[in-house]
């Protein structure tokens, strides 16, 4: 999550971490960036650890692609059974609509491919259309996402389509530091609604490097109990 900067010579990183909400902004055209981190989640007696990653490349200020997922997952169910392996992989085509220096919209078309075993992955390909609204309001930056997902595997009596909504706010705390808060949730007919509140801090020692750490707390009975995470964002190649 970043404050807008559309200058052609700006080659700093464009972090999407640590919030669920993606910004409308794309990375500097031609600059390949990588995001990588660790995530620990607790739900009842179940535990999950994973290594989420995201590769981002902007072809221009308006078009780009994202490839992400979980490099590896360790999962323990309520009954104590364990699974581990590579996670699912998402391929995302992104279009940004830049209105001015403070406002932008975005659209993402996401196909999540079941590269993980069924015990830790989706089991079938899932498709998501995500709409984004990003706005600078003084020193505060807002990223709001509204999406719909065609779920791959559905249980009897449940709907195929799932709706997600999230809103993340970022603001400077002191030099090089930002605070992030986010409220998000999902709804699918026939299944319990989920919601969570996220809080994180982000440190930018330079425009080339971003580090984050934070936690999220579930707000409904069927949400996760809590999760903690940390990660970083760096450029890895200038392709043109």
C-alpha positions in Angstrom: 0.0 0.0 0.0 1.5 3.3 -1.1 0.7 7.0 -1.5 0.4 7.8 -5.2 3.5 8.7 -7.2 3.1 8.6 -11.0 6.4 10.2 -12.0 8.1 8.4 -14.9 11.5 8.5 -13.1 10.1 7.0 -9.8 11.7 3.6 -9.6 10.9 2.9 -6.0 9.0 -0.2 -4.9 5.2 -0.3 -4.9 4.2 -2.5 -1.9 0.9 -4.3 -1.9 1.7 -5.9 1.4 0.7 -6.0 4.2 -3.1 -5.5 3.7 -5.5 -7.8 1.8 -6.6 -4.7 -0.2 -4.6 -4.1 -3.3 -3.9 -0.5 -4.5 -5.0 0.6 -8.0 -1.4 1.6 -8.7 1.0 -0.6 -10.7 4.8 -0.9 -10.2 7.1 1.3 -12.3 6.8 0.0 -15.9 9.5 -2.5 -16.7 10.5 -3.0 -13.0 10.0 -6.6 -11.7 9.2 -6.6 -8.0 9.0 -9.5 -5.5 7.0 -9.6 -2.2 7.8 -12.4 0.2 6.8 -13.2 3.8 5.7 -15.5 6.5 2.2 -16.0 7.9 1.0 -18.0 10.9 -2.7 -18.5 11.5 -4.6 -20.0 14.4 -8.2 -21.2 14.2 -9.3 -23.3 17.2 -6.8 -26.1 17.5 -5.8 -25.8 13.9 -2.6 -24.1 12.8 -1.3 -23.0 9.4 2.1 -21.6 8.4 2.8 -20.4 4.9 5.3 -18.4 2.8 3.2 -16.1 0.6 4.9 -14.4 -2.4 3.9 -12.1 -5.2 5.7 -11.1 -8.4 4.6 -7.8 -10.0 5.4 -6.3 -13.4 3.9 -3.3 -15.0 3.9 -3.1 -18.8 2.8 0.6 -18.5 1.1 2.7 -15.9 -2.2 1.2 -17.0 -1.5 -2.5 -17.6 0.4 -5.2 -15.7 0.5 -8.8 -14.4 0.8 -10.3 -11.0 1.8 -13.9 -10.2 1.5 -15.0 -6.6 0.5 -17.7 -4.1 2.2 -19.7 -1.3 5.7 -21.0 -1.9 5.1 -23.6 0.8 2.4 -24.4 3.4 2.4 -26.3 6.7 -1.0 -27.2 8.0 -2.3 -28.9 11.1 -6.0 -29.7 11.4 -8.2 -29.7 14.5 -7.6 -33.5 14.9 -3.9 -33.0 14.8 -3.4 -34.4 11.3 -0.7 -32.6 9.3 -0.2 -31.7 5.6 2.5 -29.7 3.8 3.4 -28.8 0.3 3.4 -26.1 -2.4 0.3 -23.8 -2.3 -2.0 -22.7 -5.1 -0.9 -20.2 -7.7 -2.7 -17.0 -8.9 -2.3 -15.3 -12.3 -3.7 -11.8 -12.3 -4.2 -9.3 -15.2 -4.5 -5.8 -13.9 -5.8 -2.5 -15.4 -5.3 0.8 -13.7 -7.5 3.9 -14.4 -5.6 6.9 -13.2 -7.8 9.9 -12.8 -5.3 12.3 -11.2 -2.4 12.4 -8.8 -4.7 11.4 -5.8 -7.4 9.2 -7.3 -7.4 6.0 -9.3 -9.5 2.9 -10.0 -8.4 -0.5 -10.9 -9.6 -3.9 -12.1 -8.0 -7.3 -11.6 -8.9 -10.6 -13.2 -7.5 -13.4 -11.2 -7.3 -17.1 -12.0 -6.2 -19.3 -9.1 -4.8 -22.6 -10.3 -4.9 -25.6 -8.0 -1.1 -26.3 -7.9 -1.5 -27.5 -4.2 -2.7 -30.8 -3.0 -6.5 -30.8 -2.2 -5.8 -31.0 1.6 -4.2 -27.5 1.6 -5.5 -25.9 -1.6 -8.7 -25.0 -3.4 -9.0 -28.3 -5.3 -10.2 -26.6 -8.5 -9.5 -23.4 -10.5 -11.2 -20.3 -9.0 -11.8 -17.0 -10.8 -12.0 -13.6 -9.1 -12.9 -10.1 -10.5 -11.7 -7.4 -8.2 -12.6 -3.7 -8.3 -10.3 -1.2 -6.7 -10.7 2.4 -5.5 -7.6 4.2 -4.3 -7.6 7.7 -2.9 -5.2 10.1 -1.0 -7.1 12.0 1.6 -4.5 14.4 3.1 -1.8 12.2 4.6 -4.1 9.2 4.7 -4.2 6.7 1.8 -7.3 4.5 1.2 -7.5 1.3 -0.8 -11.0 -0.2 -1.0 -11.6 -3.5 -2.8 -14.9 -5.2 -3.8 -14.6 -8.6 -5.5 -16.6 -11.6 -6.5 -15.1 -15.1 -6.7 -16.4 -18.2 -8.5 -15.5 -20.9 -6.0 -14.1 -24.1 -7.4 -15.3 -26.7 -4.9 -18.7 -26.1 -3.3 -20.5 -28.1 -0.6 -24.2 -29.1 -1.1 -26.5 -26.2 -0.2 -23.9 -23.5 -0.6 -23.6 -20.9 -3.4 -20.9 -20.9 -6.1 -20.2 -17.1 -5.9 -18.5 -15.4 -3.0 -18.3 -11.7 -2.3 -15.4 -10.0 -0.6 -15.1 -6.4 0.7 -12.1 -4.7 2.3 -10.9 -1.2 3.1 -7.3 -0.4 4.2 -6.0 2.9 5.5 -2.3 3.9 5.6 -0.7 6.9 7.2 2.8 8.1 8.1 3.8 7.7 11.7 7.4 9.1 11.7 10.2 9.2 9.2 10.4 6.0 7.3 7.5 4.4 9.2 3.8 4.0 8.3 0.8 2.5 10.1 -1.8 0.3 8.3 -5.3 -0.7 9.5 -7.8 -2.7 7.5 -11.3 -4.2 7.9 -12.2 -7.0 5.5 -14.7 -9.9 5.2 -16.3 -12.4 2.9 -19.9 -13.6 2.3 -21.2 -16.7 0.5 -24.8 -18.0 0.8 -25.0 -21.2 2.8 -21.6 -20.6 4.6 -20.7 -18.4 7.7 -19.7 -14.9 7.1 -16.1 -14.0 7.9 -14.5 -10.7 9.0 -11.2 -9.6 10.4 -9.4 -6.5 11.6 -5.8 -6.1 10.6 -3.1 -3.8 12.0 0.5 -3.4 10.9 3.5 -1.2 10.7 5.7 -0.7 7.6 9.3 0.5 7.6 10.9 1.9 4.4 14.6 2.4 5.0 14.7 3.6 1.4 12.4 3.7 -1.6 13.9 0.4 -2.8 13.0 -1.6 0.2 9.9 -2.1 2.4 9.5 -4.3 5.5 6.3 -5.0 7.4 5.0 -6.8 10.5 1.5 -7.1 11.9 -1.4 -9.2 13.0 -5.1 -9.8 12.2 -7.9 -10.7 14.6 -11.1 -12.6 13.4 -14.3 -10.8 14.2 -16.9 -13.6 13.7 -17.2 -17.1 15.1 -16.2 -18.8 11.9 -13.2 -16.5 11.2 -9.7 -17.3 12.1 -8.8 -16.6 15.8 -5.8 -14.6 14.9 -2.8 -14.4 12.6 0.6 -12.8 12.6 2.8 -12.0 9.6 5.9 -10.3 8.4 7.5 -9.7 5.0 9.4 -7.5 2.6 9.2 -5.9 -0.9 12.2 -5.4 -3.2 12.9 -4.9 -6.9 14.7 -7.8 -8.5 15.2 -6.7 -12.2 14.8 -3.7 -14.5 13.6 -5.3 -17.7 13.3 -2.1 -19.8 
